[in-house]
Amino acid sequence: MKAGSAIAVAGIIMIISGATLFYSIQGDTSSDQTLRLLKHGGTFAGLMGIGIVMAGILLYLIGREEPPIQEDFEPTDTDNF
């Protein structure tokens, strides 16, 4: 697996874990301080995951090999009109 795809997969995992933390914890004002910190940590992990996915996509696109340029300058019979 190339580095760009591995980084994108890690970002997707971070987004899923952040969304799980954010939506599974209730946002009551009477909730424990630790639970609120976990919920905010889930938000942070999800947003970081979005950035990491974008970085992985960019690395994948930059790291692709370009097709070689074909330098065939010799005339063929089809070029003659």
TAQUI-V727373 format. One record per pair of residues at least 24 apart in sequence whose ideal C-beta (glycine too) atoms are under 6 Angstrom apart, sorted by the first residue. I is the first residue (numbers start at 1). GAP is how many residues later the second one is. Records with the same first field share a line. If there is no record, write none. Layout:
I->GAP  GAP
This chain:
3->56
4->52  55  56  59
5->55
7->49
8->45  48  49
11->38  41  42  45
14->31  35
15->31  34
17->28
18->24  27  28  31
19->27
